[in-house]
């Protein structure tokens, strides 16, 4: 796995949203946006859209503008029950968590 692997990034987003959920806090997009994850905006939009379409997160919209670059508008991102179950039970999420634990000391900000 790499730090920009889909499942590693999905794990980081879902884990952050779950921590916010448990703390009763509103998620800060700066903590899980493309800059925070070290990826380009197009990849981030695809990732957020995938998590939304699968029912793992809510609180995002995807404005459609002819001729414009696709974007995601985060207005109150939250993890869903399905997202929590995916985070806790999915084998790829567990591998992503293991990967991040293994590299945590070598990559700042993880």
N, C-alpha and C positions, 0 to 999 in steps of 0.2 A: 504494500500500500504506500501511497505517497500522501504528503500533506494536503494536496489538492484533489485527492480522490473523492468522488461523489459521496461515498459513504462516510468518509472522515469528516467532510464538510457538513453533511446532513446531521451527523452525530453532534458536532459542535453547536449547530444551530438549535437542534432539539434539546440538547442538554442545557443550553443557556435558557431557553424558553421554559423548560421544566423548573429550573432553579428560580426563575422569576415567579412562576406560578406558585411554587411552594412558599415563597417569601411574601406573596401578595403584592408584588411590585410590577410596575409596567415595564415591559421590555424596551431597551434603548437600541434603536436600529444601528447606532454606531458600534455596538458590541458584536453584531453579527452581519454587518453589511459587507460589501465586496472588499473594502479597504481592510477591515478587521480580519477578514479571511484570507487576504492576499491573492484575490482572484479578480478577473475582469468582470465588468458589469453584466455583459451578456451571459456569461456562465452563471453568475449569481441570480439573474432573473430566471433563467431556466431551472435552477435549483429550487428557488422559492416557489415557482409555479408548480414544479413537480410535487413538492411537499404539500402545497395547498390542494392540488388536484387529487392527491391520494388521501386527503382528509386528515393529515397530520398537524396542520396549522390552520388558524383562521386569522382574520384581521388584516388581510392584504387584498389589493385589487390590481388589475392589469389593464390600465387604460389603453384604448385602441385609438390610434391616430394614423390616418393614411399617410404613408411616406415617412413616418417617424420611427425612430429606434424603439424597439419593445422596452417597456419599463415595468417596474413593480412599485406600487405605492403601498407602503406599510403604514397603516393608521392605528392599529392596536394588535400587533402580532401576539398570538397565544398558542400554546400547544394544546391539542385536543386529547381526549382520552385515548383515541386511536393512536395518536402520536406518542403518548406515554407508553402504551403497550408495545409499539414498534421499537421505541428506544430501549425498553427493558428486555424484550423477548427475541428480537431479531438477531440471528447469528452474525450477520454482517455488521450490525451496530456493535456487537460485542468485540469483534475483530478491530473495528475502528477505535473503540475505547482502549483496547490493549495496545494498539499502535501508538495512540496519543500518550499513553502512560510511558511507553518505552522511549519516546522522543521528547517528552516534556522538558527534560533538563537541557536538551541541546537546541531547542527552538523556542526563543523567547515569545511570550504572549499566548502560549497554548494552554 
